[in-house]
Protein backbone atom coordinates (compact mmCIF):
# COMPACT_ATOMS: atom_id res chain seq x y z
CA UNK A 1 0.00 0.00 0.00
CA UNK A 2 2.80 2.43 0.89
CA UNK A 3 4.62 1.65 -2.38
CA UNK A 4 1.44 2.39 -4.37
CA UNK A 5 1.00 5.67 -2.49
CA UNK A 6 4.58 6.68 -3.25
CA UNK A 7 4.11 5.75 -6.91
CA UNK A 8 0.92 7.83 -7.13
CA UNK A 9 2.67 10.72 -5.42
CA UNK A 10 5.48 10.47 -8.00
CA UNK A 11 2.94 10.51 -10.85
CA UNK A 12 1.18 13.49 -9.26
CA UNK A 13 4.46 15.40 -8.99
CA UNK A 14 5.30 14.54 -12.61
CA UNK A 15 1.88 15.78 -13.77
CA UNK A 16 2.34 18.94 -11.74
CA UNK A 17 5.70 19.48 -13.46
CA UNK A 18 4.07 19.02 -16.88
CA UNK A 19 1.31 21.46 -15.89
CA UNK A 20 3.87 24.07 -14.82
CA UNK A 21 5.78 23.55 -18.08
CA UNK A 22 2.59 23.97 -20.13
CA UNK A 23 1.73 27.06 -18.11
CA UNK A 24 5.15 28.49 -18.95
CA UNK A 25 4.65 27.74 -22.65
CA UNK A 26 1.22 29.36 -22.52
CA UNK A 27 2.68 32.48 -20.93
CA UNK A 28 5.43 32.58 -23.56
CA UNK A 29 2.85 32.28 -26.35
CA UNK A 30 0.79 34.98 -24.66
CA UNK A 31 3.86 37.23 -24.64
CA UNK A 32 4.50 36.53 -28.32
CA UNK A 33 0.84 37.27 -29.08
CA UNK A 34 1.05 40.58 -27.22
CA UNK A 35 4.26 41.44 -29.09
CA UNK A 36 2.59 40.66 -32.42
CA UNK A 37 -0.41 42.72 -31.35
CA UNK A 38 1.92 45.62 -30.60
CA UNK A 39 3.59 45.26 -34.00
CA UNK A 40 0.17 45.15 -35.66
CA UNK A 41 -0.88 48.34 -33.87
CA UNK A 42 2.39 50.01 -34.91
CA UNK A 43 1.80 48.99 -38.53
CA UNK A 44 -1.78 50.26 -38.28
CA UNK A 45 -0.45 53.58 -36.98
CA UNK A 46 2.02 53.78 -39.88
CA UNK A 47 -0.77 52.94 -42.34
CA UNK A 48 -2.97 55.68 -40.90
CA UNK A 49 -0.07 58.16 -41.14
CA UNK A 50 0.53 57.17 -44.77
CA UNK A 51 -3.19 57.59 -45.52
CA UNK A 52 -3.07 61.05 -43.98
CA UNK A 53 -0.08 61.97 -46.18
CA UNK A 54 -1.91 60.60 -49.22
CA UNK A 55 -5.03 62.64 -48.36
CA UNK A 56 -2.88 65.76 -47.89
CA UNK A 57 -1.31 65.10 -51.32
CA UNK A 58 -4.76 64.80 -52.89
CA UNK A 59 -5.88 68.01 -51.19
CA UNK A 60 -2.77 69.82 -52.47
CA UNK A 61 -3.32 68.44 -55.97
CA UNK A 62 -6.95 69.62 -55.95
CA UNK A 63 -6.03 73.10 -54.77
CA UNK A 64 -3.35 73.44 -57.45
C-alpha positions as CSV (number, residue, x, y, z in Angstrom):
1,X,0.0,0.0,0.0
2,X,2.8,2.4,0.9
3,X,4.6,1.6,-2.4
4,X,1.4,2.4,-4.4
5,X,1.0,5.7,-2.5
6,X,4.6,6.7,-3.2
7,X,4.1,5.7,-6.9
8,X,0.9,7.8,-7.1
9,X,2.7,10.7,-5.4
10,X,5.5,10.5,-8.0
11,X,2.9,10.5,-10.8
12,X,1.2,13.5,-9.3
13,X,4.5,15.4,-9.0
14,X,5.3,14.5,-12.6
15,X,1.9,15.8,-13.8
16,X,2.3,18.9,-11.7
17,X,5.7,19.5,-13.5
18,X,4.1,19.0,-16.9
19,X,1.3,21.5,-15.9
20,X,3.9,24.1,-14.8
21,X,5.8,23.6,-18.1
22,X,2.6,24.0,-20.1
23,X,1.7,27.1,-18.1
24,X,5.2,28.5,-19.0
25,X,4.7,27.7,-22.7
26,X,1.2,29.4,-22.5
27,X,2.7,32.5,-20.9
28,X,5.4,32.6,-23.6
29,X,2.9,32.3,-26.4
30,X,0.8,35.0,-24.7
31,X,3.9,37.2,-24.6
32,X,4.5,36.5,-28.3
33,X,0.8,37.3,-29.1
34,X,1.1,40.6,-27.2
35,X,4.3,41.4,-29.1
36,X,2.6,40.7,-32.4
37,X,-0.4,42.7,-31.3
38,X,1.9,45.6,-30.6
39,X,3.6,45.3,-34.0
40,X,0.2,45.2,-35.7
41,X,-0.9,48.3,-33.9
42,X,2.4,50.0,-34.9
43,X,1.8,49.0,-38.5
44,X,-1.8,50.3,-38.3
45,X,-0.5,53.6,-37.0
46,X,2.0,53.8,-39.9
47,X,-0.8,52.9,-42.3
48,X,-3.0,55.7,-40.9
49,X,-0.1,58.2,-41.1
50,X,0.5,57.2,-44.8
51,X,-3.2,57.6,-45.5
52,X,-3.1,61.1,-44.0
53,X,-0.1,62.0,-46.2
54,X,-1.9,60.6,-49.2
55,X,-5.0,62.6,-48.4
56,X,-2.9,65.8,-47.9
57,X,-1.3,65.1,-51.3
58,X,-4.8,64.8,-52.9
59,X,-5.9,68.0,-51.2
60,X,-2.8,69.8,-52.5
61,X,-3.3,68.4,-56.0
62,X,-6.9,69.6,-56.0
63,X,-6.0,73.1,-54.8
64,X,-3.3,73.4,-57.4
